[in-house]
């Protein structure tokens, strides 16, 4: 038997909201905070019991993309809620030393450096506190199961919880799942690189060590012998690689999790043989999940491209900026020759489906452009834009697709978001 037909059953309704955000990574918490702060009755669902996505669950404790990594870097391209996270971490001694070479700007409003190492436990605390303080409702231990559609209009979602299956309705939704799970269930067209293609970002497992020698610690950016991310008295190391797996295949992803987790201690011994500063190091934490970099990309009204990134293009519907180098597509870290490019709202608007914005690493983009804007700082800005758009749409009684872009841009700028502007300021 290859299929099973479910019996028809009535599913209880958990609630009806203005905005529902699916996924609690950096994109999702940015969206939930922004929507709630603008007065929308907001729910965010997350399958784990903390926020932060790769930054906490996968131990990628390095938040970067706040400005160009090299000169010209005079524009801080990620501000708003993403900046608040860094400033709040600074207040509780949650920042460390980033592994990447960069100009050091410090950690003051409007004067953030390219990136920061962060204490993952303090990051969990800060993100949770910020979402709670914003007034969004939170539902942990909850997985998306299906989309409730009326033609091409998304009306609700079906979720699985410890209490069983529920339906949740809303006026609009933000897909911040990373894998475009909600968009997929809603029937949004998407594309995906083949898992064995060279020009795609591979996946891997990180782990945290203590007992290292900080005085003799070395760095070698871009290799497996990288000095790692140091914060909270520990260093998080890039560990066993899974390669370019298809993480949407349950068997393939499970085997990758098994393979990499069983290899972490061997990986540390190999590093100790090469790096004397790790001689006495020991593992104190492995992540809750493998670090997954890319899966589905939706087909949106606009697809941001390599030329947009390299040429520093501007858009009438700009709602965020990017400035990070393209990290692997060309076989080397290709830095930008300008301080940043604009990201258009249309990249988050899916073809075909209404009442849905798709933000974060699954939005509409080609491969090389994605490698630039995919980092935690810019995707949190994308989440802020999506959440703000949802709240404003509810107030105006329109869909996110119908929302006048000038209204969204005005509110984003009032909330300290950086969305670009005259070319003169970029010189």
C-alpha positions in Angstrom: 0.0 0.0 0.0 1.6 3.3 -1.1 -1.0 5.8 0.1 -3.4 6.2 3.1 -6.6 8.2 2.9 -7.4 10.2 6.0 -10.8 10.1 7.4 -12.7 13.4 7.3 -12.6 15.0 10.7 -13.4 18.3 12.4 -10.3 20.2 13.5 -10.7 22.7 16.4 -9.8 26.3 15.6 -7.0 27.6 17.8 -7.7 31.2 17.0 -8.1 34.0 14.4 -5.4 36.7 14.2 -4.4 39.7 12.1 -1.0 38.2 11.2 0.5 34.8 11.7 4.2 34.3 11.3 5.5 30.8 10.5 9.0 30.2 11.8 10.9 31.7 14.7 14.4 32.3 13.1 15.8 35.8 12.7 13.3 36.6 9.9 10.3 35.4 11.8 11.0 37.2 15.1 11.7 40.4 13.1 8.3 40.0 11.4 6.4 39.1 14.6 7.9 42.1 16.5 7.3 44.5 13.7 3.7 43.4 13.2 2.9 43.4 16.9 4.5 46.8 17.4 2.3 48.2 14.7 -0.8 47.0 16.6 -1.5 43.8 14.7 -2.9 40.9 16.7 0.1 38.6 15.9 0.9 35.0 16.5 4.3 33.4 15.8 4.7 29.6 15.7 7.9 27.7 16.1 8.6 24.0 16.2 11.4 24.3 18.8 11.2 26.0 22.2 13.4 29.0 21.5 13.9 31.6 18.8 16.9 32.3 16.7 16.9 29.5 14.1 20.5 28.8 12.9 21.8 31.4 15.3 20.8 29.3 18.3 19.6 25.9 17.2 22.4 25.3 14.8 25.0 27.3 16.8 25.9 29.7 14.0 26.7 32.3 16.6 27.9 34.9 14.2 25.4 37.7 13.2 26.8 39.6 10.2 25.8 41.7 7.2 25.4 45.1 8.9 27.6 46.8 6.3 30.0 45.9 3.6 32.8 43.8 4.9 35.4 45.9 3.1 35.5 49.5 2.0 33.5 51.3 0.9 31.6 50.5 4.0 30.3 53.9 5.2 26.6 52.9 5.1 25.2 50.6 7.8 22.8 48.7 5.6 21.0 46.7 8.3 19.4 48.7 11.1 16.0 48.7 12.8 15.2 45.6 14.8 18.4 43.8 13.8 20.4 46.7 15.3 18.3 46.5 18.5 19.3 42.9 18.9 23.0 43.7 18.9 22.6 46.7 21.3 20.5 44.6 23.7 23.2 41.8 23.6 25.8 44.4 24.4 23.9 45.5 27.5 24.1 42.0 29.0 27.7 41.3 27.8 26.5 39.0 25.1 28.9 40.0 22.3 32.2 38.3 21.5 34.9 38.3 18.8 33.9 37.6 15.2 36.0 35.4 13.1 36.0 37.6 10.0 38.3 40.4 9.2 36.5 43.7 9.2 36.7 47.3 10.1 35.8 47.7 13.8 33.0 50.4 14.2 32.1 49.3 17.8 28.5 48.7 18.9 26.6 52.0 19.0 23.4 53.1 17.2 24.1 53.6 13.6 27.7 52.5 14.0 27.7 48.7 13.9 30.5 46.7 12.5 30.1 44.1 9.7 29.4 41.3 12.2 29.5 40.1 15.8 30.0 36.8 17.6 27.2 36.3 20.1 26.6 34.2 23.2 23.9 31.8 22.0 22.2 31.5 25.4 22.0 35.2 25.8 20.7 35.5 22.2 17.9 33.1 23.1 17.0 35.3 26.0 17.1 38.6 24.1 15.0 37.3 21.2 12.4 35.9 23.4 12.2 39.0 25.6 11.9 41.2 22.5 9.0 39.2 21.1 7.3 39.1 24.4 7.7 42.8 25.0 6.4 43.5 21.5 3.1 41.8 22.5 3.1 39.0 20.0 1.5 35.7 21.0 3.9 32.7 20.9 3.2 29.1 20.2 6.2 26.8 20.6 6.4 23.0 19.8 4.2 23.7 16.8 4.7 22.4 13.2 3.0 23.6 10.1 1.0 20.8 8.5 -1.1 22.4 5.7 -2.5 25.6 4.2 -6.2 26.4 4.1 -7.0 27.9 0.7 -10.0 29.6 -0.9 -8.9 29.5 -4.5 -5.6 31.4 -4.6 -6.2 33.1 -1.3 -4.6 31.9 1.8 -7.1 31.9 4.7 -5.5 29.8 7.3 -3.1 27.1 8.3 -3.2 23.6 9.9 -0.7 22.9 12.6 0.3 19.9 14.7 0.9 20.4 18.4 1.2 18.2 21.5 -2.5 18.9 22.0 -3.3 17.6 18.6 -4.2 19.3 15.3 -5.6 22.8 15.0 -6.7 25.3 12.4 -5.5 28.9 12.7 -7.0 31.7 10.6 -5.5 35.1 9.9 -5.9 38.1 7.6 -2.4 37.6 6.3 0.7 35.4 6.8 4.5 35.6 6.8 6.3 32.5 5.7 9.6 32.7 7.6 10.1 29.0 7.7 13.4 29.1 5.8 12.2 26.3 3.5 9.1 28.1 2.1 7.0 25.4 3.8 3.8 27.5 3.9 4.3 28.8 0.4 4.8 25.2 -0.8 1.5 24.0 0.9 -0.3 27.1 -0.5 0.8 26.2 -4.1 3.4 28.9 -4.7 5.7 27.9 -7.5 9.3 27.5 -6.5 12.7 26.4 -7.7 15.5 24.5 -5.9 19.1 23.7 -6.8 19.9 20.1 -7.2 21.5 18.9 -4.0 24.7 17.7 -5.8 25.3 20.9 -7.7 28.6 22.6 -7.0 27.2 26.2 -7.1 25.1 25.9 -4.0 25.9 26.3 -0.3 26.6 23.1 1.6 25.4 22.2 5.0 27.3 21.3 8.2 27.3 20.8 11.9 28.9 23.2 14.3 29.9 22.6 17.9 31.1 24.6 20.9 34.3 24.0 22.9 35.9 25.4 26.0 39.4 24.9 27.4 41.2 26.4 24.4 44.1 28.8 24.6 42.8 32.3 23.8 46.3 33.9 23.8 47.5 31.7 20.9 44.3 31.4 19.0 44.7 31.7 15.2 42.4 32.6 12.4 42.3 31.4 8.8 39.2 32.8 7.3 37.4 30.7 4.8 38.8 27.3 5.7 37.8 24.5 8.1 40.6 25.6 10.4 38.8 28.8 11.0 39.3 30.3 14.4 35.6 30.0 15.1 33.2 32.3 16.8 34.2 33.3 20.3 31.6 34.4 22.9 30.5 33.5 26.4 33.8 31.9 27.3 33.5 29.3 24.4 34.4 29.0 20.8 32.0 27.6 18.3 33.8 25.7 15.5 32.8 24.8 12.0 32.6 21.0 12.2 31.7 18.1 10.0 30.3 18.9 6.6 27.2 17.2 5.3 27.7 18.5 1.8 24.9 19.7 -0.4 22.1 17.4 0.8 18.5 17.6 -0.1 17.3 18.5 3.4 13.6 18.3 2.3 14.0 14.6 2.0 13.4 13.1 5.5 15.7 10.1 5.0 18.5 12.1 3.5 18.4 14.8 6.2 18.2 12.2 9.0 21.3 10.4 7.6 23.1 13.7 7.4 22.3 14.5 11.0 23.5 11.1 12.1 26.7 11.3 10.0 27.8 14.7 11.2 26.8 14.3 14.8 28.8 11.0 15.0 31.8 12.8 13.5 32.2 15.8 15.8 34.7 14.2 18.3 36.8 12.9 15.4 36.6 16.4 13.9 37.9 18.0 17.0 40.8 15.6 17.2 41.8 16.5 13.6 41.7 20.2 14.5 43.8 19.6 17.6 46.5 18.0 15.4 46.6 21.2 13.3 45.9 23.9 15.8 47.9 23.9 19.0 45.6 26.4 20.7 42.9 23.7 20.7 45.1 21.1 22.5 43.1 21.1 25.7 39.7 21.9 24.3 36.7 19.8 24.9 33.2 19.8 23.5 30.5 21.2 25.7 27.6 21.6 23.3 26.4 20.3 19.9 23.5 21.9 18.1 19.9 20.8 18.1 20.0 20.5 14.3 22.2 20.5 11.3 23.0 23.9 9.8 20.9 24.1 6.6 21.7 26.9 4.2 19.3 26.6 1.3 16.3 24.6 0.1 13.3 26.1 -1.8 13.2 29.6 -3.4 9.8 30.9 -4.3 9.0 32.4 -7.6 8.1 36.0 -6.7 6.9 39.0 -8.6 10.5 40.0 -8.9 13.7 37.9 -8.5 16.7 39.7 -7.2 19.8 38.9 -9.3 23.5 38.9 -9.4 23.6 42.1 -11.4 21.4 43.8 -8.9 23.9 42.9 -6.2 27.1 43.7 -8.1 25.8 47.0 -9.6 24.3 48.2 -6.3 20.9 48.7 -8.0 18.0 50.8 -6.6 14.3 50.0 -6.6 11.2 52.2 -6.3 9.8 49.5 -3.8 13.0 49.1 -1.8 12.3 47.9 1.8 15.8 46.7 2.9 19.4 46.7 1.8 22.2 44.1 1.4 26.0 44.5 1.4 27.6 41.2 2.2 30.0 39.5 -0.2 28.9 36.6 -2.5 30.6 33.9 -0.5 31.0 30.8 -2.8 29.4 31.1 -6.2 32.6 32.4 -7.9 34.9 30.0 -5.9 36.1 32.8 -3.7 34.7 35.5 -1.4 33.6 38.2 -3.9 33.4 41.5 -2.0 31.1 44.3 -3.2 32.7 47.4 -4.8 30.0 49.7 -3.4 28.5 50.1 0.1 25.2 48.3 -0.6 22.2 47.5 -2.9 18.5 47.8 -2.3 16.1 44.8 -2.0 12.6 45.3 -3.5 9.3 44.4 -1.7 8.3 42.4 -4.8 10.8 39.7 -3.9 8.6 38.8 -0.9 5.4 38.8 -3.0 4.7 35.3 -4.3 3.2 34.6 -7.7 -0.3 33.4 -7.6 -1.1 33.4 -3.8 -2.8 36.2 -1.9 -2.5 37.2 1.8 1.1 35.8 2.0 4.6 37.4 2.2 7.6 35.1 2.0 10.6 36.5 3.8 14.1 35.3 4.6 16.3 32.8 2.8 13.4 31.3 0.7 12.3 34.6 -0.9 12.6 35.1 -4.7 16.3 35.3 -5.7 18.9 33.7 -7.9 21.7 31.8 -6.4 24.6 34.3 -6.3 22.4 37.1 -5.1 21.1 34.9 -2.3 24.7 34.2 -1.1 25.0 37.9 -0.4 21.7 38.9 1.3 21.1 35.6 3.2 22.8 36.5 6.5 21.0 37.1 9.8 21.2 40.9 9.9 19.6 41.5 6.4 17.0 38.7 6.8 15.8 40.2 10.1 15.4 43.5 8.2 13.3 41.6 5.6 11.3 40.1 8.4 10.7 43.6 9.8 9.5 44.8 6.4 7.2 41.8 6.0 5.7 42.2 9.5 5.2 45.9 9.1 3.5 45.4 5.7 1.1 42.9 7.2 0.1 45.2 10.0 -0.4 48.2 7.7 -2.4 46.0 5.3 -4.8 45.1 8.1 -5.2 48.8 9.0 -5.9 49.7 5.4 -8.2 46.8 4.7 -6.1 45.6 1.8 -3.9 42.7 0.9 -0.1 43.0 1.2 0.0 43.0 -2.6 -2.3 46.1 -2.7 -0.5 48.0 0.1 0.9 51.4 -1.3 4.7 51.0 -1.1 5.2 54.6 0.0 3.2 53.9 3.2 5.3 50.9 4.0 8.6 52.8 3.3 7.5 55.7 5.5 6.8 53.5 8.5 10.0 51.5 8.0 12.1 54.7 7.9 10.3 56.0 11.0 11.3 52.8 12.8 15.0 53.2 11.9 15.1 50.7 9.0 17.6 51.3 6.3 16.0 51.0 2.8 18.5 52.9 0.7 18.1 56.3 -1.0 19.9 58.8 -3.2 22.9 57.5 -5.0 24.9 60.5 -3.8 25.1 59.1 -0.2 26.7 55.9 -1.4 29.8 57.5 -2.9 
